[in-house]
């Protein structure tokens, strides 16, 4: 028979086991979110001992600021283009490279390799490749009769250049996730489709794509959230310029928090980012539970 | 028909060659530049193989700052994070996988929420928090925010769940203590997931630039990525040869790990993400 103390211990045990992890999340995730929302209604410069309550003034100031609107626009263009380009190219590559064998394994490894390299290295490397005078990229496009482009140093091309780097870095990971998704589709369904003399395009639209939809949504939401927090490439390659053309949300918050010490204002921008990410996450789960085909 | 088929095969191989070039050429260019003299970096069309390899570029990059210090900081912080994560995620994942307790659904939901919300969203309040505890510019300050991992708990819980119940029941009949079951039975069974997570965690914190940049204001706890980015300030904006040499110092350890553990790394980053 168990004694009563040991049965209390048995009941408490699982709580004890999850406590260390939950304590970390509480202190460094949950609490900071509420703290940020709290800070967003104050005017505070970090050094001053008092915080001035200003209500929603930070939010109205943000929304009427042209620079911030530009930042939202940049972030949206960057996110939408990066996600669409990365996903469509990756899907094509996955359909092409989804074969076994050492050669295909090598190609898959090669396109995946940028994913594990530090964004600092990637940013420095591409700054060099995109150097307007001595960069390799201008030489390569000159072979095809184009250019020279100013890449990062002109507001018309700077955001596009950052998108190019993000797509280059992201393709390998997304391709491999798509391949994993393709491989989990049962082969028997394809055999049935072949017996029905289904055309390849039709098989793809009616069969492959629906079966792949959970993977597609997973990747879409992951790359969207990832794109929203782009920082390293901007900090190293452009610092938000030229003329604010590559400034995005996280970098903007960083600037206002750590350069201009407008903590309340930066927190308000953080709350807006939080709302956007929250909405995206909700959409993701909604779509997942309703529209997405489950195996 | 046969001719067409073999022609298609050739085109296929050529296209794949182009694909590999698009992803490998930038890295080849990085290695090539790191061994050039400064005038050589400005020659067009480019020389892919430098006339005389300039190994001193690496010394110049390494000596442009306290690089041994950066390197040790990177090792200590990445390893410290990994160690604490293992201590916090293993029992949590075990409890979520194997015990039924009141509120477990809500608590696990909380873990999943932190998985969906990017940590870069809340750096400002975390900074203020660490600042009020005097933890800025310390190793501990860079380690603690990552002392647990929602991704790790999620991953490990899946593999703990796959351990057959009979094994655990048998161990319990043998009067094995619960913590012994966890350490002697569950952990070995979950080894692939643990290695997977270990690689994932170490590589991403080794590469991290954002948190060390935001959470440090002086050199005491700064890490390798910050040191590399700083070469540009000390050596000048256009010394691409020295910059690329510095860059290689950061990339090579990860590339070596990748070379030897390619399969597990790809598995770590890809396949477990979708399951």
Interface residues (C-beta under 8 A of the other chain):
Chain A: X11 X13 X14 X15 X16 X17 X18 X20 X21 X22 X24 X25 X27 X28 X29 X30 X31 X32 X33 X35 X36 X39 X46 X93 X97 X103 X106 X107 X108 X109 X110 X111 X112 X113 X114 X115 X116 X117 X118 X119 X120 X121 X124 X125 X126 X128 X129 X131 X133 X134 X136 X139 X168 X172 X173 X176 X177 X180 X181 X214 X215 X218 X222 X225 X226 X228 X229 X231 X232 X235 X236 X250 X253 X254 X257 X258 X263 X266 X267 X270 X273 X274 X277 X281
Chain B: X16 X19 X20 X22 X23 X24 X26 X27 X29 X30 X33 X41 X42 X44 X45 X46 X87 X88 X89 X91 X92 X94 X95 X96 X99 X101 X104 X107 X110 X111 X114 X116 X117 X118 X119 X120 X121 X122 X123 X124 X125 X126 X127 X128 X129 X144 X145 X147 X148 X150 X153 X178 X203 X206 X207 X208 X209 X210 X213 X214 X225 X228 X229 X232 X240 X243 X244 X247 X250 X251 X254 X255 X258 X262 X265 X266 X269 X270 X271 X273 X274
